[in-house]
Structures are given as structure tokens and as C-alpha cells.
Amino acid sequence: MKDEKQQEIERYLENQINMHCNYSMYKRIIDVMLLLIAIFLGGLVVVNIGTKQFNADQLSALTGLSAIVLTVIRWGRFQEQAKWNKLKQRQFEMLLRKLKYESISVPEIPANISQIQENLERIRIWLDTPGQTSDMNSKIHGNKIGN
């Protein structure tokens, strides 16, 4: 029989898992939608080369919009944020499995949650630092967190 504290921790972990799963999905959708918009705008510019459908002002506007969308994609780092949320989701899933099916004690869970939060916060800070490359995998798997 599960005690009240274990049920509370399980509910917390399940809520965190669902929340980060949704955040990851939303950020991937935003990334893909913006990329499709940029491709569409770029396609209009290319089509205009052969058809001359747009005048110079309209063509300049399309080119500028395409560049703006690509800049938003780069600055927004939606793909990296989605990976971060997916990583956090997986960490909490692992912790929930340990709690439910392995012999981890309830008092150990808050310490594990704190450790996960601390490690992931270092990655989030790194992601928010301007000028960083988008290679988050090396940051996660290369033990370079905090460097």
C-alpha cells in the first residue's frame, strides 16, 4: 500500500512529465511552422524570378520577411528548447519508474528531483546564453555542463 507522501510525489512527477511533454511538442510545432513559412516565402521569391509576378517593393518585402522568420527561428531556439523539455520529461519518467517499480525510498526522491533540476538548469542557462552553438547533445552527453 502506498503512503500519502509517495502518492503526492507520483502525482507531482506525472504532472511534470505531462507538462514537459506538451511544452516539447508545442515548441517543435512552432519551429516547424516557422520553417515552413520561411520556405514558402523563399519559394515565392524563387517563383517570382521566372514569372515576374511581384514588383521590386513586394519582392523586397518577401525577402525581408523570409529573413525575419529565419532570424526568429535562430534566436528562438525552439528546437533546442524542445530537446531540453524532452530531456526533463525523460528524467522525470526515469525517476517515476524508480519510485514505482524499483526499491528507491521516498525520502531519496526530493534529493533526486533537486539534482535533476540543477543539472537541467545549467543546460537551460547555457541555451539562453547568446552566441552558443546549437549542439545541445554535446552539452548533455559530453559532461560539459557548467563549463
Secondary structure, DSSP 8 states (H G I E B T S, - for coil): ---HHHHHHHHHHHHHHHHHHHHHHHHHHHHHHHHHHHHHHHHHHHHHHHH--S-HHHHHHHHHHHHHHHHHHHHHTHHHHHHHHHHHHHHHHHHHHHHHHS---TTHHHHHHHHHHHHHHHHHHHHHSTT--S-HHHHHHTT-TT-
